[in-house]
């Protein structure tokens, strides 16, 4: 698949666009998963099997050479899914999301060591603004306590970091291999929970949507984009995912977000656009103008 062509700067801009689309697709999971009457890990396993088929089909012309970094990325992917599901059961959804999205901090700290990708003062400012916006966004839903669930949520942020760093490490190889293997492992872990009954026909339809679009196509796009952006860029840009969830709720259920949520979401979007989108758009325009 060659969705990105042209100069390095235009490839970078297109990669950012793919990450935004990825975040939009990821954000559809919340409402869709709640619509399926089945064990969460069974849903996770079933959608991952479909996602694995979509990913392999998308990259069918590319060889898959399994290596250590690929396996590390796959384990990071599975751990992220399992830990986040567990954290959501043991703490509030808001706590789980905010603590998982400490991932950019870990990427900034370990990216320089593992990938030799520098983190600038502007990057740290963006991380601070985005995380501050996230706290505002979930201000009314955050709760104290729930120590075990909160720790699992932090761990899911660390495992998300492992996945992002390992996939970026394969920028000259086949990063899709990590999510392909990760989804196969997620299916294997989900099998025991699938043995006790199953969803309705409509539920299977929703699982098919989750597997094809929310996971499959989204990780196809992410695998392409990660070759052309830093691990930190990939992690920060996809942080728009949690602020898109209430937009779906508003559009489909008519629930209006509160003022703190609107303020927090505006800060997150403004910080990401100012740091990555505007400079990339300007560079892409300069490249096009020079042709």
N, C-alpha and C positions, 0 to 999 in steps of 0.2 A: 504494500500500500504506500503510495507516495502522495500524501495530501499536502506535503510541504515542498515547494520548489522555489528556486530563486536564490537571492543573496542571503548571507547569514542574518542580516538585520531584518529582512522581510520574513525569513523563516522564524525568527524569534517572535515577531509580532503575531504570525499565524499560530504559533505554538501557544501564546497567551490566549488567543481566541478559543483554541481547542480546550484549554484548561477551564475557561469560563463555561463552555458547553458541557464539559465533564461535570463541573459543580452543579449545573442545572439538572443534569440527569441523576446525579447522586441524590439531590434534594427531593426527588420524587419518591424516595423509599419510605419515608415516614408514614405518609397517608396510605400508600399502597399496602405496606406490611400490616398495618392495623386493620385492613379490610379482609385479611385472610385468617380464618379460624383454624389455627394449627400451632404447634409448638414453634417458638421463634427459631430454634436451632434447626428444626426440620425445614422451615421456610428458607433459612440461610443456606442449608445444604442443597435443596432443590434448585434454588435460583443460581447457585454457584455452578451446578452441573450444566445448566443451560448456558451460563456465561462462559464457561470453559469451551463449549462447542462454538460459540460465537467468536471468541478470541482466536481459536485455532483456525476457523474458517477465514477470518479476516487476514491472518498472516500465513495462509496455507502455502504461499510460494517461498516463505522464508524458513531456512533450516533452524531446528531447535537443538542447540548443543548445551546440554545441562552441565552447569559448573557450580562451584561453591557459592559465588556471589548470587547467582540465580536462585539457589536453594535458600540462602539467607533472606532474600527478598520475599520468597514464597512463605517462609515461616513468619516473617514480619507481617505479611498480609493476613494470614490465618489468625495470628495472635491478636491483631487489631480487631477483626470481626468478633472473635470469641470474647475478648476482654470487654469490648464495648457493650455487647449484649448482656454480659454478666454485670457490668457496672450499672447499666440502666435498670436492672432488677433490684440492685442493692442501694441505689441513691436516686436522686431526682434526675429526670432527663436533662434538665438544664445543667446540673452539676457535671453529669457525664460528658455532655457536649463541650462545655467550657474547658474542663480539665483535659479532655482528649486533644483539644486544639491549643494546648501548650506545645504541640509538635514543632512549630516554627522556632521556638526557643532552643529545642534540642537539635534541630537541623542546623541552626546558626552556630551552636557550640561544637558539634561534631563534624559538620560539613567541611570545615577548614582542615581538619585532621584527616578525614577519610577521603575527601574528594579534592583537596587543595583549592576549594572555592572560597574566596574571601568574603567575609561579612563586613560591610561598611557601617559607618555611623548612621547613614541614612536608612540602611536595612534595619538596624536596631530601633530607630525611631518609628519605622513602619510597623515593626512587630509590636512595639509598645502601644501605638495608636489602635492597631487592629485588636489586640487583646483587651485594651481598655474599652473599645467599642463593644466587644463581645460581653464584657461584664455588665455594661449598661443595657445591652440588648436583653440579657437574661436576668436583669436586676430583681424583678419581682418574683422570679421563680427559683432563685438560688436559696439553699437552706444550709444551715450548719449541721454538723453531725455526719452520719453515714460514712464513717471513716473507711470502712472496708471497701465500699463501693467507690468512694472518691480515689482511693489508692489504685483500684483497678482501672479507673478512668485515666489517671496519670500514666499508668503502665500502657494503656492502649495508645496514648500519645507517643510514648517512646517506641512502641512497636510500629506505629505509623511512620515514625522517623526512620527506623531500620528499613522499611519497605522503600521509602522515597530515596534514601541514600544508595541502597543496593541497585535500584532501577536506574538511577542516574549514573552509577558506576559502569553500567552496561551501555552507555550512550553510543559506543561504537560497535555494539553487538546486538543482542536480542532481548531488550528489557521486557517485552511481552511475555517471555518465558516465566518470569517470576509470578505474574498474575495468573497465567495459565495453570501453573503448578499449584499456586495458592488456592485457586478455585476448586481444583480437583481435591486437594486436601480438605477444604471446607466441606465439600460434598461427603467425603469419607467420614469426617467427624459428625456430620448431620444424619448419617444413615440410621444409627440407633434410635433417633428421635422420630424418624419417619415410619417406624414399624407399628406405631400405635395409632391406627386410623389414618385419615387424610382429609384434605380440604374438599369443598364442593367443586363442581365443575367450573363455577365462576371463580373460585379461589385458585384453581389451576391456571385459569386464564390470566389472573393477576400475577401469579408466580412466573408465567411465561414472559409477561411484560417486564417484570423485575429482572429476570435473567438476561433478556435480550437487550434492554435499553438501560435500566438503572445500573446494572453491573457490566454486561458484556460490551456494548458499544462505548460506554463511558471509559472503560479501561483500555479499549482499543485506542481511543483518542489520547488518553493519558500516556500510554506507551509510546505513541508517536511524539507527543509534545515533550516528554522528558528528555528526549535527545537534544532539544534545542533551547532549553531553559535550565537554570540552576535548580538544585533540589530545593533551595529556599524559596525561589520564585514559585515553583510548583506547589509548595505547601501553603504559602500565603495566599496565592490567587484562589485556590480551592477553598479557602476559608469563607468564601461567600455562600457555601453550601447551607450552613445552619440558618442564615438569615433569609434564605429563600423558602424554607419550610412554612413560615407563617403566611407567606405570599400565596402559596398553594391553598392553605387553610382559608384565607380571605376570599380567594377566587371561587373555591368550591363549596365552602361552608358559610361564608359571609361573616366570619369572625374578624373584627378589626384589631390590628396590633395596637398596643398602648403607646403613649408618648415616649417612654424610655426605650422601648423596642425600636421605634422609628428613629430616635436620636442615635442609638447605638449602631443600627444598620447604616445610617448615613455616614457615620464616622468610618466604619469599616470600608464601605465602598469608596469614599473619598480618598482614604489612605492608599488603597490598592491602585485606584486609577491614577493618582498623583505620582506614585512611585514606579509603576510598571507600564500601565496602559498608555499614558500620554507620551512618555519618552519613546516607547516602541512605535507608537503611531507616527510621531514626528520623524523617526529614523526611516520608517517604511515609506513615508511620503517623500523624503529626500532621495531615497533609492529610486523610487518610481520617477521622480522628476529628473534624475540624472540619466535616465535611459533615452 
